[in-house]
Amino acid sequence: MDQDFESFGKGNVTRREFLELATVTTLLSTLSPPAVGETRDGIPYRQLGRTRESVSAIGLGGWHLGIQKDESESIRLVRAALDGGINFLDNCWDYNNGQSEIRMGKALRGGYRQKAFLMTKIDGRDKKTAAQQIEQSLSRLQTDHLDLLQFHEVIRMNDADRIFAPGGGVEAAVEAQKGGKIRFIGFTGHKSPDIHLKMLQTAAAHNFHFDTVQMPLNVMDAHFDSFQQKVLPVLVKEEIGVLGMKPIGDGLILGSKTATAVECLRYALSLPASVVITGCDTVERLQQALETARSFKPMTQTEIADLLGKTAEAAQNGQFESYKTTHNFDGTYQNPQWLG
């Protein structure tokens, strides 16, 4: 019997890992990528939940846009993405002390704003702080409205309670939405699927329906404290737009030597995500993402099982998902004042 397990992937899959792998592949067989409604410059577009919006299957991550030495390089990246067929742009009020939003705002001049589905995120948990951050983001991005606003880093069990409390952040978001400054509202987090489920349950208790939810979806998450297993089926059932992030785990997964960047992107695209957001700090990496999207064909069940077999052992303790297991990626842990 053990020989059957050892024949999978790298040859080191235990019985428990094999059974978990069977569970994941069975779940995936019931889920598939959203139907492609159209293509633009060869990039497939998918429906964003129940919003009736059509968004590019690949989205451009915002954090990496604030790290180039010359802001003209950041501007070139954003415009190359939009010219290449991507319309979904990710950002956040706190990325690189606001530089990511400032540079994206400059890139969206000259008619580029009209090409974009523009999303940014805020940290404010109370109404006053959230409202201030919304206004700052609008100013930096040089726009009168956001297509999507998301509450950032929902990584604590009490975040949902704070956001939905009287005078909480959701009140600022709803007021901005009524005022035409925001079209849709969602939330993000990278820590625990249980925290995501708490946020969804709290929203439901307040008769509030999120338009989108963002979370890590990758070949490691499939095995460890898994958003894919616990949260993804709920979002699909509720017709909430799924925004996958960290398809390569901010590069950490490549260090495991179990999957290539292209395999990671293709796996994430094979899940029922409306968008897979990937960070690109150079034009070369952007082109890799564009080429992967243009040539994309969903992985077969055999391909998925083989890839998950290769990654199962490396994934078990979260070593290559330190955004779940440490505070290294938690900006609001390092800067609690951002929460208000």
N, C-alpha and C positions, 0 to 999 in steps of 0.2 A: 504493500500500500504506500509506504513512504517513498518508494521509487517513483510512483506516479507524481507525487508532489515535487520530487527533485528534478523531474523532467521539464518542469515549467520554468520559463524565463532563465534566470541565472543559475538555477539548480540548487538554490538554498531556501526554497519556500517551505515553511513548516506547515503542519496540518492546520493550525489555527489560521495562518495566513492564507492557505489554500481555500478554506471555507469562507473567509472574509472576501477573498477574490471572487469566489462563486457568487456571493451575495451582490457584490458590486456589478458584475457583468450581467447578472439577472436583472438588476434594477435598470441598467443602461439599455437593456433590450426592450424595456417598456417606454423609454424616453428617446427622443430623437431631436435633432436640430430643428428650429422653427422653419417653416416653409419659406423658400426664397421667393420674394415677390418681384424683384427686379435686380438688375446689376447696373452699376455705374462704373465705367472704365474697368470693367471686369470684376469689380468688387461686389460680392453678393450682399443684398440688403434683406433684413429680417424685420418682422413686426415687433414693436416694443410693447409687450404685454397687451393690455386692453386699450392702450392709448390711441391706437390706429396710426401711430407714427411709424415711419419706415426708417430704419437706421442701419448703418454699415456694420457688417458682422465683425469687423475689426475696428476698435476705437483707439485713439491716440492718448496715451497717458500723459498727465500734466506735470508730475513731479520732475521728470527728466528734462522738461523744457526750461528749467531755471538754473541749470548747472553748466551751460556752455559759457566759456569765458567771454565770448562776444555775443550780445543779444541778437545780432543779425543772423547768427546761426540758428537760434531758437525760432526766430520769425520764419526763416527759410524752411525749417522742419514742419511747422504748422501749415504753411502754404503748400509745401510739397505733398503733405498728406491730403489736404482738401483737393488739390489738383489731381491727385492720384486716385480719387474715388472714395476716400474716407469722409464721412460727415460727422461722426461722433467724436467730440472733444471732451476730455476729462480734465478737471482742475480742482483746486481747493484753496480756500481763503488763507490757509497757513503754509502752503508749499513755498519753500525757499523765501520765507519772510515776505511773501506777496509777489516775489519776482516772477513766478510762473504765470500768475494772472496778468501782471503788467505786460509781460512779453507777449502773451497770447492776445491781449487786447490790441497791441500794436500790429500783430499779424493779421487781425481780423478787419483792419482798415481796408479801404479800396474795394469794397464789395465782397470780401471774403466772409463777413459775418452771415451773409445770406446763404452761403454754401454749408453752414455749420449747424449741427444740433449741439448746442452748447450746454454743458453741465459743469457746475461747480459745487463745492461742498462747504459747509460751515461747521464750526465746533460748538457754538453757543447753545447751552442747554436751557437758558432762561430767555424769555421774550425779548428783553432789552438787548442782551448781548447778541442774540441771533439777528435781530433787526439791524443792529449796527454793522454786523459782518455782511449781511446781505447787501446793504448800501455800499460798503467798501468794495465788495466783489463786483458789483455792477459798474462802479466807477473805474476800477482797474481794468476790467474787461471791455470798457468803452461801449457798453450796450445798455439799452433801456429795458431789456428783459432777458431772463434765463429760460432756456427750454426745460431744464431740469435742475432743481436744487435738492441736495441730499444732506442729511445729517451725518457728519463724519465721525469715524472711529466710535461706533457703538460697540464698546469693548468691555463695559462694566454692566453688571446685572441691574444697577440702579439707573443707568442711562435712560431707559424707557420711562421709568417713573418720573424722572426730572423733566424730560421733554414733553410729557403729556400732563404734567401737573398744572394746576391753575397758574397762569403767568409763565408757562413753559414755552420752550422754543417753537413748538408746533403752532402756537398762536401767531407768532411772527410770520411763519411760513405761509399760513393760510391767509393772513391779511395781505401779504405781498402777492399771493396768487390772485386774490380778489381784486387787487389793484393793478393787475396786468403785468407785474414784474416777474412773475414765475408762472410757467405753464404746468409743470408736473413736480411731484414731491416724492423723494425716496430716502433711503438710508444706506449706510455702508458700515462695514466692520470686518476685521480679519482675525479676531481672537477665538471665538467659540460659536458653534452652531446653536448651542443652547441660549446664548445671549440674543442671537437673531430671532429665535423662536419666541423668546420673551418679548421682544420688540413688536413682533407681529401680533402676539396675543394681547398686548397692551393696547395697540392700535385698534384691534377689533373690539375691545371692551369700551373704547371711546367712539365706536362707529366711524372709524377712520380707515381708509383704504389707501395703502401706499401704491404708487404707480410703478416703482422700481425698487429693487434690492440689489446691492453690490456685495460680492464676497469672493474669496479665493476659490478658484476651480482649476485644479491641475492634477497631474498624475500622482502627486504625493498626498494631496487632500483626499483622494479617493480611498486611501487606506487609514488615515489618522484623524480622529476627531472631525469627522467629515461633513463639510457643508453640502457636498454633493449627495451624500446619503440621507442627511437629516432635513435639510432646508430646501434643496432643489425641488423635490416632489411637491412640497407645499406650495411653492411659488408657481409651478406649472399648473397645479390644480386651481389656484386662485387667480390665474391669468395676470400675474404680476411680472413686469419686465425683469428679466434676469441679466445682470451685468456681471460677467465673470472678470476677475482680476487676478494678477499674479500668475499668469499661465506658465511662466518660467520661474516663479517664486523669487522675483527680483534677482535672477541669476543663480540663486542658491541651488536649484535643482540640477543645474549643469555640473555642479561640483560633485554630485553623486555618481557621475559617469554612467548613469543608467538610461538616459534619454537625451536626444539632441534638442536644440531649440525648435527646429521645424516639427519634430514629433510632439513636443509639448504644445505648440500652437495648434497643430492639427487635432490633437486630443481635445483640447478645450473647445475648439470650434465644432467638434462632433457632439458636444453636449447641448441641451436645449437652452442655450444662452442667446439672448437677443444680440448682445455685443460681448466680445472678448477684448478687454482693454489691456494694451501692452505698452510698456515704456520704451521709447526709442530716443536715445541720446545722440544718434548720428543718422545721417541720410542713408547710410549703408544698412543699418538695422531697420530703418523704416522700409526700405526696399525689400528686405527679407520678409517683413510682415505682409507687405502688399502682394508679393509674389505667392506667399503661402495662401493668402485669401483668394487670389485669382485662380489658383490651380486646385482649390480645395474640393475634395470629395470626402464625405463622411467615412470615418474608419469603420471597417467591418467588425463584427463581434470577435472574429479570430484575431484581428490586429489589436483590438483593445485588450483582449485577454493576454496576448503576448506581451504588450507594453506594461500592463499592470503586473504581470508576473515578474518582469524585470525590475520593477520599482518597489515591489512589496516589502522586501527586507529592509531596504534603505529608508522606507517611509515610517517604520514602526514606532520610533520614539520622537518623531517630529524634528529630527536633527536638521532636515532641509526645509523646515517650515518654522523658523525661529520667530516669525511674526505671531505665531500662536503660543509659543512656549516661553518667550522672553519679552521684555519691555523695549527691546532695541528699535522696534518700528512704531512705538506708541508716542506720537508727538504730544498728545494731550496728557500723557503721564509725565513727560518731561516738563510740560508747560501747562499745568492745571488751570492757570489763569485764563487760558483761551476758552474754557468752558463757561466762564461767568460765575 
